Amino acid sequence: MTIYSFLCLSGDKRSYELLGDHISNALRFYGNLRNTLFVKNINSKLLSKRVFDELVKYAVFFHDIGKIFYQKANVGKGCLSFVGHEFLSAIVFEKYVVKTVEEGLMDYSREEFEETLWPTTFSILYHHHAMGYDERLRKTSVLRIEKEFIEKLIEKDIPPLAAQYLLRSEAETLKNVLREVLEKIFHHSYDIPAKIGNLGIRLWNVLEAKPKLKRLSLATLSTLIILDYLSAYKGRKGPKLKFYNILEQHYRTLIRVSRKPF
């Protein structure tokens, strides 16, 4: 069993990318940014208690975790559809952070909690905003679930994947969160658009009140979008679209000519 981040079938041919590969490739691309002035400025100007590496790790690991709920059942026109996965990813991440604090796994100060939760949630929630936010959110209402299949993925595939990026106790918390969300989706006890609407209101209330946190959220989002697209191209080998070329050029600019603090 495997968790796909991309899958298309055409006759006997199969084009695919595994979620684990997508995550690891994205973080390898980030390795080239780690020592740039772009990241150093974020750490010195926008962060007080956390470091940007940690936010990026969470953003990359969790941004597609919602795709687990789409496995097997949502094949249309030969491809597995993941439309709206970012909303489920954001729900899972918020629940994960809150539960790790409640269970004493993370001893965050209030500032650490806010610097971890809100910028990362923002980046996950909006990393596909340009592809039609409202329509993507609407389609989560008709998500089909292969419950038994997904339960097996959570039990067998999530632990070794999570172990690469989270502590063992945190990985167990993630499994519990995924099980909880799965049950609520399957039994139609989740109004996903309503939950995202509520999350968005709380998120923007915080960011409007704290401009530095808003700037950090935008920096995290832009970084995630770059890493997501670079990793997707590496894993899927499709044509290089104009937007990809822009992001690749921006990525190389950050590496080579990021000279001034912003």
N, C-alpha and C positions, 0 to 999 in steps of 0.2 A: 504494500500500500504506500502511496505517495501523495503529497499535497502539491498540487499544481498552482503556479502563479500565472501560467498561460498554457493553453492547450487548444490546438486546432487539428481536425482530422479531415483528410481529403483522400478518399479511396483507401489504399493501403499505406498512405504516407501519414506520418504524425509529426507535427511540429509542437514542441513543448518547452517549458521552463519550469523547474521545480522551485518551490518557495524558498527552500534552504539555499539554493544556488543564487537566487535573486538577492537575498539578504546578504550573503557573504560577498558577492561581487560589488554590491553597493557600498559596503563598508571598506572594501579594498580601494575603491575610488576615493572614499573619504580619507584614506590614509595619506593621499597626496595633498590634501588640504590641511591636515592637522597642524602643520608648522607654518602655515601662511600667516601673513599679517591680518587677513580677513578673520581667521579663527582667534588669533591672539587679541585682536581688538574686541571681539565679542566677549571673550573671557574677562578682559580688563574693564570694559565699558558697560556691559549689559548684565553680567553675572556677578553675584555677591557670594553665593554659597556653593554653587554647582560649577562644573566645567562643561564646555560645549560638547566635548566628546561623549559625555553621558547622555545628553539630550539627543544627539544624533543616533547613538546606539538604540535608544528606546524608539525614536521615530522610525528608523529603518526596520527594526524588528517587528514593530506593531503595525506599521502602516498598511500592510496587506494581510494581517492576521485574520481579518474578517472574511477573507477568501475561503477559509476552511468551511464556512457554511454553504458555499456554492458548489462544492465538489460533487461530481457525478450527475446531479439532477438537472443542471441548468445549461444544457448543450443546445445551442441554436445556430442554424446555418453552418454546422460542422465545428463550431468553436464553443468552448466552455465560457459562458457569460459571467462576468464578475461585476456587472453594473450595480453600483451602490455599495460595494464592499467597504469603502472608506468610512461609511457611517457606522457599520457594525464594528469596524476596527477601532473607531473613536470610543464607542460605548464600552468595548472590552478594555481598552487602555485605561479609561477613567475608573472603571470598576476595579481593575488590577491595582492601580496606585492606591486607591482608597482602602482596599482590603489589605494590602501589605502594611499600611500604617495601622489599621485596626488590629492586625494580628501581631504587631510588634516586630515585623520583619524589617521595616524601615523606620528609623528614629529621626524623622525629618523635623527641623524647625519649621515655623510657618513660612518663612522666606524660602527655604529649600523646597517645601511642598509646592508652593506656587511656581517656583522656577522650573520644577520638574513637570507638574501637571499641565499647566495652561499652554506654554509654548509647544509642547509635544502634542497635546490634543489638537491645538490649532493646526499644526502642520499635517497631522493625520487626516483631520476633517476636511481640509481644503486642498489636498494635493491633487485632486482632479476637478477643482472648481470650474476651470475653464471649459470642461467638457459637458456642461449643462447641469448645474447643481440641483435645481428643482426637479428636473425630469429624472435624474438619477435617484434622488430621494424618493420620488413617487413610486419608482419601480421596486423598491424594497418591500412594498406592500404585497407584491405578488411573488415573492421569493419562494421557490420550491425547495423543500428540505428532504434529503435522504438521511433520516435520523440515525438509523442503526449504523450506516456506513460512516457518518461523521463521528459518532460515538467511538468507533474503533480508531479513527484517525486521532482523536483527542487522547485516547489511551496509549496508542502505540507510536504515533509519529511526532506528537507534540513534545514529549519528554526529551528525546535525543536532540531535537531542534532547539528547544529552550535551554538545554544544558550548556549550549555553546555561548549563551549570552546572559543567562540569569543564574542566580544561586539555586540550588536544588529546592529549597523551601519556597522560593519565589516561583519556580516552575510548577510546583504543586498548586500554588495559589492560582496561577494562570489556568491550569487544567480545570479547577473548580469554577472559575469565572466562565470559561468556555462552555462547560456543562450547563451552568445556570442560564446563560444567554440562549443556548441551543434549546433548552426546555421551553423557555418563554416564547421563542419564535415558533417552535413546532406547535405549541398549544395556543397560538395566536393571543397570548397574553401580553405581547409587546406591541404597542403602536409606535413603530420605529420613527416615522416622521414627527410624531409628537415628542418623543424622547429627544430627538436631535434638535427640535425647535427649542426645547427647554435647555438643553446643553449649550446651544448657541447663545441664548440669552444670558446664561450665567457666565459663559466665556467672555462675551463682549462687554458685559458689565465690569468684569475684572480688568480687561485690557484698556477700556476707556478711562478707568480710574487710575491706571498705572502705565504711563506712556513708555517707560523703559521696558516693561514686560511686553508691551505691544511690539516694540522694535525687535526684541528678542524673538518673539513669535514669528515675525515676518522673516527674520534671518534664518530661523529653523525651517520654515516652510520653503524658502527659496533653495536652501541646501538640500532638503529632501527631494524636491522636484528634480534638481540636477542629478542627484544620485540615482533616483528611480529610473529616469530615462536612460542614463548611461548604462545602468545595469541591465535594463530591459533589452536594449539593443545588443549588448554583449551576449545575453542568454538566448535571444530569439533570432538574431541575424536577419531581421527584416530590412526594408529599405530605409535609408537615412532621410527622414522627413525634414522640412525646413525648420520646424520647432526644435527637433533634436540638434540640428547643426548650430542653432543659436545657443542652446544650452551647453553644447560641447565647447563652443568658443568662449562662453562665459566662464566655464570651468577652467579652461586653460589660462584665461586672463587672471582669475583669482590666484592661480599657482604662480604665474610669472610676473605679473605687474601689480599685485596688490601691495601698494606702497604706503598709502595714506590712511591714518585712522579716520573712521567715519563719525 
